[in-house]
Amino acid sequence: MAPADCRTVATRQPCDPRPRFADYTANGQYDQFAWDLFLFVSWPAAPNERGVADGSQKLGEATQVVWQTWKNVAEVYVPAGQTPLPWRRPIVPPLLEMNVEIDGRLLTDKHGQPTLMQVNQNEATFDYIVNQRQIYSRAGQAVFFTDPAAPPIDFPAAAMEVKAIWRMLDPAEQQSGKYHLTEGCYSDDNGDKQCATLGLTALHLISKVQPHWFWATFEQVDNPQTTNAPVVAPVSPAVAKLNETMQAQLAGTVWQSYQLRGSQWSFMLANQPVVLANTQIETQFQQSSSCMTCHALSSIGASNSRADMWDYAHGNVQGYVGDPPPLDNSTFKALDYVWSLRRAK
């Protein structure tokens, strides 16, 4: 069984499962680890602090949770490659981005409204990028690429990053108790600032608990009815069963309306490529999506070039799955699975 002393939903207290990752893996409970990690970072945040859970509040009580207090990538990869402000600067809600997926398509909801996106990094990730390796800018990454003595990029075990997807809610949905809510703003096609009450539709979560990271992806259960994202493949029976168990334990909170789509800890299982997709993030290529394989190609080359994340074999454009193609070390240097580094300016 998963470690009983670090089950957030069972203990009713925030508990970080990462120090017990080996205990989960010893029993093959990767999906349980995914749920426990999701609830840990979704615990109500302590007021005016970054990355700190408030143990005096209950799960699902607050509108701002731990991962929302992490640094948004717009605060890390700032214009002109300037040095980012320190971690403990006041928390300012980010201007959300339209959810243009990596294939260039914008995911909309059933009303034609754009879904919105944000990417946030915890303190360990931020510190490594900004203070330890100075790779927050294109210039800093160029120094790393051209220096033959530079050690490889290797994030610490505490590093984490999330990608969150939101959609605009009508008044009934806001009162439904089925969404984690936030007040958010974005720039529309005309460059005008628009603000609305938003509901979380998806959360992509990565953690450096192992050398090639651990990946988990969650969705709100009503996404097939509320967004223009089909479900190409249902969750596995084992994950569906675990979801039912966790949702029952989360009854009375917004989190009972969320489900794990899957987790990934290996490129291959039983000699088959592992495929993992979120309908809100990999909408049109769910059958050729492997979080781990794609992110293994995170890299930097000359003139800010990057390894291609798309496989063009046989005339089709699809994502790589299974063991990743090797990087040409004379052309690229690996960035330890962190694709957000390509946002550097």
C-alpha positions in Angstrom: 0.0 0.0 0.0 1.0 3.6 -0.4 2.6 5.2 2.7 -0.3 5.7 5.1 1.5 8.6 6.9 1.6 10.7 3.8 -1.8 10.5 2.3 -3.1 14.1 2.2 -6.7 13.1 1.7 -6.5 10.6 4.5 -4.7 12.8 7.0 -6.6 15.9 6.2 -3.3 17.7 6.4 -0.9 18.8 3.6 1.8 16.2 3.1 4.5 16.0 0.5 4.7 12.4 -0.9 7.9 13.0 -2.8 10.3 11.8 0.0 8.4 8.5 0.0 8.5 8.0 -3.8 10.5 4.8 -3.4 7.8 3.4 -1.2 5.2 4.0 -3.8 7.3 2.6 -6.6 8.1 -0.5 -4.6 4.4 -1.4 -4.8 3.9 -0.1 -8.3 1.6 2.7 -7.0 2.6 5.4 -9.5 -0.9 6.5 -10.0 -1.5 6.8 -6.3 1.6 8.9 -6.0 0.2 11.1 -8.8 -3.0 11.7 -6.9 -1.2 12.4 -3.6 1.1 14.8 -5.3 -1.8 16.5 -7.1 -3.6 17.1 -3.8 -0.5 18.3 -2.0 0.2 21.0 -4.6 -3.6 21.8 -4.7 -3.8 22.4 -0.9 -4.9 26.0 0.1 -1.9 28.3 0.1 -0.7 30.2 3.1 -1.5 33.9 2.7 1.2 36.1 1.1 3.7 33.2 0.8 5.0 31.3 -2.2 4.8 27.6 -2.3 3.6 27.1 1.3 0.5 25.1 2.2 -1.9 26.4 4.9 -2.5 23.5 7.3 -5.3 25.5 9.1 -7.5 25.3 5.9 -9.1 22.2 4.5 -8.6 20.8 1.0 -10.9 22.6 -1.4 -11.6 25.6 0.8 -9.5 28.3 -0.8 -9.5 29.9 -4.3 -5.6 30.1 -4.3 -3.7 26.8 -3.9 0.0 26.1 -3.5 0.9 25.8 -7.2 -0.8 29.1 -8.0 1.7 30.9 -5.7 4.7 29.5 -7.7 6.5 31.7 -10.2 4.7 32.0 -13.5 7.1 31.6 -16.4 6.4 35.2 -17.5 8.2 36.1 -14.2 11.1 33.8 -15.1 11.7 34.5 -18.8 11.3 38.2 -18.8 11.7 40.7 -21.7 15.2 41.3 -23.0 16.5 38.5 -20.8 16.6 40.7 -17.7 17.3 39.1 -14.4 14.0 37.9 -12.8 12.9 39.4 -9.5 13.7 37.2 -6.4 11.4 34.4 -5.4 9.9 36.1 -2.4 8.6 39.1 -4.2 4.9 39.8 -3.8 2.5 37.4 -5.6 0.9 39.1 -8.6 -1.7 37.1 -10.6 -0.3 36.4 -14.1 -1.8 37.5 -17.3 -3.0 34.2 -18.7 -2.2 33.1 -22.2 -4.6 31.7 -24.8 -4.2 28.0 -24.9 -2.5 27.6 -28.2 -1.2 24.1 -28.0 2.2 23.0 -29.3 0.8 22.0 -32.6 -0.4 25.6 -33.1 -4.1 25.0 -32.6 -6.2 27.0 -30.1 -8.6 24.9 -28.0 -12.0 26.6 -27.5 -15.0 25.7 -25.3 -18.4 24.8 -26.6 -19.3 28.5 -26.8 -16.3 29.3 -29.0 -14.4 31.1 -26.1 -10.7 30.4 -25.9 -9.3 28.2 -23.1 -6.5 29.8 -21.2 -3.1 28.6 -20.0 -0.4 29.2 -17.4 2.9 27.5 -16.6 4.3 27.8 -13.1 7.5 26.7 -11.5 8.2 25.9 -7.8 11.1 27.4 -5.9 13.6 24.6 -6.7 13.0 24.9 -10.4 13.2 28.7 -10.3 16.3 28.8 -8.1 18.1 26.3 -10.4 17.3 28.3 -13.6 17.9 31.8 -12.2 20.5 31.5 -9.4 22.5 28.3 -10.0 22.7 28.1 -13.8 21.6 31.6 -15.1 19.8 30.0 -18.0 16.7 32.2 -17.8 17.8 34.2 -20.9 18.8 33.3 -24.4 22.2 34.8 -23.7 22.6 32.5 -20.6 21.6 29.4 -22.6 24.0 30.4 -25.4 26.8 30.5 -22.8 25.9 27.1 -21.6 25.8 25.7 -25.2 29.1 27.1 -26.2 31.1 26.3 -23.1 32.5 22.8 -23.4 33.3 22.7 -19.7 29.8 23.5 -18.6 28.3 20.7 -16.6 25.0 19.2 -17.9 21.7 20.8 -16.9 20.5 18.6 -14.0 17.6 20.0 -12.0 17.4 19.1 -8.3 15.1 16.4 -7.0 12.8 19.0 -5.5 12.1 20.6 -8.9 8.5 20.8 -10.1 6.5 22.5 -12.8 2.8 22.6 -13.7 0.7 23.6 -16.8 -2.8 24.6 -16.0 -5.7 25.1 -18.4 -8.8 27.3 -17.6 -12.1 28.1 -19.2 -14.6 30.9 -18.7 -17.6 29.8 -16.6 -21.2 31.0 -16.7 -22.9 31.9 -13.4 -24.4 28.4 -12.9 -21.1 26.7 -13.4 -19.5 29.1 -11.0 -22.0 28.0 -8.3 -21.9 24.3 -9.2 -19.1 23.3 -6.8 -17.5 21.3 -9.6 -14.6 23.7 -10.5 -11.5 25.1 -8.8 -12.1 28.8 -9.5 -10.0 31.8 -10.1 -10.4 35.3 -11.3 -8.2 35.7 -14.3 -7.3 38.0 -17.2 -5.9 37.6 -20.7 -5.2 39.7 -23.8 -7.7 39.0 -26.6 -7.0 39.1 -30.3 -7.2 42.9 -30.4 -4.7 43.2 -27.5 -7.4 44.3 -25.1 -7.4 43.0 -21.5 -10.4 40.7 -20.7 -11.1 39.3 -17.2 -13.5 36.6 -16.1 -14.3 34.0 -13.5 -12.5 30.8 -14.7 -12.7 27.2 -13.9 -9.7 24.8 -14.0 -10.1 22.2 -16.7 -6.7 20.5 -16.6 -3.4 20.3 -14.7 -0.2 18.8 -16.1 2.3 18.1 -13.3 5.9 17.1 -13.4 8.3 16.3 -10.6 12.1 15.5 -10.6 11.7 12.6 -8.2 13.6 10.4 -10.7 16.3 11.3 -13.2 13.8 11.4 -16.1 11.1 13.1 -14.1 7.6 11.8 -13.2 4.6 13.0 -15.1 0.9 13.1 -14.1 -2.1 14.7 -15.9 -5.5 15.5 -14.5 -8.8 16.8 -16.0 -12.2 18.1 -14.9 -14.7 15.3 -15.5 -17.1 17.4 -17.7 -14.5 18.4 -20.3 -16.0 16.3 -23.1 -19.3 18.2 -22.7 -17.9 21.7 -22.1 -14.8 22.0 -24.4 -14.1 21.1 -28.1 -11.7 18.4 -27.1 -12.7 14.8 -27.8 -11.6 11.9 -25.6 -9.7 9.7 -28.1 -8.9 7.0 -25.5 -10.5 6.5 -22.1 -8.5 6.2 -19.0 -7.4 2.7 -18.2 -9.6 0.5 -16.0 -7.0 0.6 -13.1 -6.9 4.4 -13.2 -10.7 4.6 -13.4 -11.0 2.5 -10.3 -8.5 4.6 -8.4 -10.3 7.7 -9.5 -13.6 6.4 -8.1 -11.8 5.7 -4.8 -10.2 9.1 -4.6 -13.4 11.0 -5.7 -15.3 9.3 -3.0 -12.8 10.4 -0.4 -12.9 13.9 -1.8 -16.7 14.1 -1.6 -17.9 17.6 -0.7 -14.9 19.3 -2.3 -14.4 20.6 -5.8 -11.6 18.0 -6.3 -14.2 15.2 -6.5 -14.9 16.5 -10.0 -11.4 15.9 -11.2 -9.8 12.7 -12.5 -6.3 11.4 -13.2 -5.9 10.6 -16.9 -2.7 8.8 -16.2 0.9 9.0 -15.0 4.2 8.3 -16.7 7.5 7.1 -15.2 9.0 5.2 -18.2 9.4 5.5 -21.9 8.4 1.9 -22.5 6.3 -0.6 -20.6 6.0 -4.3 -21.5 8.0 -3.5 -24.7 5.3 -1.0 -25.8 5.7 2.8 -26.0 3.9 4.7 -23.2 1.3 7.1 -24.5 -0.1 9.8 -22.1 -2.2 12.7 -23.2 -4.4 15.4 -21.8 -7.4 16.3 -24.0 -6.9 20.0 -23.1 -3.2 20.1 -23.9 -2.6 17.5 -26.7 -6.1 17.6 -28.2 -5.3 16.6 -31.8 -2.5 14.2 -31.2 -3.6 12.2 -28.2 -2.5 8.9 -29.8 1.0 10.1 -30.4 1.6 11.9 -27.1 4.3 10.9 -24.7 5.1 13.6 -22.1 8.4 12.0 -21.3 9.6 11.4 -24.8 8.6 14.9 -26.0 10.4 16.6 -23.0 13.5 14.4 -23.5 14.1 16.5 -26.6 14.2 19.8 -24.6 17.5 21.3 -25.8 19.4 24.4 -26.9 21.6 24.8 -30.0 23.3 27.6 -31.9 21.3 30.8 -32.5 18.6 29.7 -30.0 17.7 26.6 -32.1 15.9 23.6 -30.5 15.6 19.9 -31.4 12.3 19.2 -33.3 9.6 17.7 -31.1 7.7 16.3 -34.1 8.2 13.1 -35.9 7.7 13.5 -39.7 8.2 9.9 -40.7 5.9 8.3 -43.3 4.4 11.7 -44.2 2.6 12.2 -41.0 3.2 14.8 -38.3 3.0 13.3 -34.9 4.7 13.3 -31.5 7.5 10.9 -30.6 6.6 8.1 -28.3 8.7 5.4 -26.7 12.5 5.8 -26.5 13.4 9.3 -27.7 15.5 9.9 -30.8 19.1 10.6 -29.7 20.2 14.2 -29.7 23.1 15.2 -31.9 25.5 16.4 -29.3 27.4 18.4 -31.8 24.2 20.4 -32.6 22.2 20.4 -29.3 22.7 20.2 -25.6 19.9 18.7 -23.5 18.0 20.9 -21.0 16.8 18.1 -18.7 13.3 17.7 -19.9 12.3 21.4 -19.2 10.7 22.7 -22.4 9.6 25.9 -20.8 13.3 27.1 -21.2 12.5 27.7 -24.8 10.5 30.7 -23.6 13.8 32.5 -22.7 14.2 36.0 -24.3 
